[in-house]
Amino acid sequence: MKKLSIHLAAKSSPLSSKALELLERYLLQKRDLRIRKVSTRADLTLDVRPGVGKEGFSIQESGGGVRLIGNDERGLIYAVGKYLRDPQWRGTSVPEKPFRTIYFASHFHNVYHDAPVEFIERYVEELALWGCNVLSVWFDMHHYTGMDDPAAKAMVARLRAILLTAQNVGISPMIGGTANEAFASSPKELRSDFSFGNNGYKSDIGAYGVEICPNKPGGLDLILEYRRQMLEAFRGIQVGFFSLWPYDQGGCTCADCAPWGSNGYLRASEAVAKLAKQYFPATKITLSTWYFDKNISGEWEGIDKRFARNKPDWVDYIMADNFGSFPEYPLKHGIPGGLPAVGFPEISMQLMWPWGGWGANPRLNHWQNYWDRVRHLLAGGMAYSEGIYEDINKVIHLQHCWEGDRTSRDIAREYASYEFAPDCANEAVRLMEDLESSQDHSISQDAVISVLQNGGWEVCRNSLPVIYNQHNVKNPQVAMQMARKIDERLTPGLRTAWRWRILWLRAALDEELFKSKGRPTARSDAYFAELRRIYHADKAEWVVSAPGTRDLNRLFKDWKAPARLPNVDRGPQYSPFLETWKLSKLMPKTVAGAPAVALTDPLEWKPLSVLKGAPGFVNVHMFFPQEDGIAYLATRVRVKKAGVWNLHVGHDGGIRAFVDGRDVLTVPERINPAPVFRSKAKVRLEKGDHDLVIALDTDGGNGWGFCCFFESLAKTGRPEFPVPVPQAGKIARR
Ligand SMILES: [Zn+2]
């Protein structure tokens, strides 16, 4: 094995030693190089010399060796990162934006919550090498009854370990919370108003329901007391930033607090900010505007006016962002108070449900567009992270903040060159772009529930509905071919490293589930199992799970399907819903002229019953999530005494109904959602069994199904109805 001699010329300190430690660790891991420490001339010299600019560095040739010179100790860490990724690079580099932050959401048993803390600590150090200089966590009070709660103590210990690791690699710890946050045990009489429809609130503010109103007598005191207890638990950490949040969760809709964002929120935030500065005098305050104007209008305008009149001395940064795209108000009117602003890009959740469930979610083009729009307005940003599957998105965010002119493609190339192999970098970027273009993944929860309620995967193996929806996957073999070609060229160490595996698994799952038309296979289960191991997701909640069938069993065993019909009282003249049917394969589309079919026709009939929790609604959406065609549903009813009834069908997609092969009802238009009372036909039925068939237009995935029942037309006596014939439509159990 080759060796490099290294000389630490900088003053020995914890941070310069950390720079050396990281260089040694990753030269070995990524380049198979060992180091030898020497005290003079060396292949590599690490030094610190102020001059190029805060947190910057230069890398130069010098006397036959290479010098990595940090402007300061953080700069030396960043120089090591650059050298590791690109040993040939020479020059000077200084960060454009001072605020380069990642927020680890540590909940739902995601990777930050459940992985061995050593894994998270290494990950923090690896983010430092990409220029991260602030790491944020949230101790989410509502999970606990108080700081003495054993679960609260465990979370404090974990967050402290993560923040200390950050601190030890030159990253400023950041903590914070919602402005009126509270423990689960908060007194009911001091809690916020969470109602809406009053005081200008149009919609639910999405609070946990334990938050405190700062305008009730004693409310603000309790907010500060809770916060004091929380801050006490983080003593000894060099908290560089404290962040305050209005909503999601948090807030109060009472008349004294509304509109929260420009009123009650500011009252609570100022008091909490001052308390945080007592504990951590050097801390800077970021004031978030998340969800401003979402539930009530006038918040942006209100804070703008207030800060224009009176620039607050307790706010250092305004945090501004939104789901999907940046808010319009600051783009048009600038930042309230002329304060520096930071973004809050959401890199985790969009277009993949569960988040990260199919592996990596690279979004090179998306983040380039975002950056082009907001770069001029921001002093940096804090990326919201739910896991490690969006690692490349974190790196794009950090490096955009470092050097705004760099394209996300160029950043991704450097990433791939370092994490995979230099000669695969261009191909890996194309792979990431291809995976971005095909991303829009979700799981049909009704379909999972249907399988579990009908005996499980093995029992249903011949009639599985579509579980996995990959709406944009069209040619998955293109990505998979690229992934295979790259895979062949990687060293064994890097081929099995998680950063490569999450990309490879994404391509492989897309291909496998495209072939299986969204049904689980032994192979897809093996791929999901590998993701589960990578994410440490054995206990993960649904939103952050790796959704193989084993995980779906664990997650969905107690779920009920949500109701699909409005709750309408139908009165005694109506029969119960007909709930057991058989479903045909999808037939070519023509509702108005759909021909009659019979259960004896070879249409691959399979049992379909209404889901528990969703009474009445016969739902085919899980079988035909996007398809356009005619689904036939058949059942059989028995009549004891001949009579006349109204046959009711409450449908969304167009239908044609047949009784014993005779069409009785044709209504081709679609209405979403399905009303219970929509279409009816008077039918005369003789004594005996009758076949009822409904042709449903699935309308490209917009026709989901129907409810079906009879109405008695008898004027007197107890109403009698045709009743379902057992077995005819019942789910077969093997
Ligand atoms: Zn209030």
Boltz pocket constraint, residues with backbone or C-beta under 6 A from the ligand:
constraints:
  - pocket:
      binder: B
      contacts: [[A, 192], [A, 193], [A, 213], [A, 214], [A, 215], [A, 216], [A, 252], [A, 253], [A, 254], [A, 255], [A, 256], [A, 257], [A, 264]]
      max_distance: 6.0
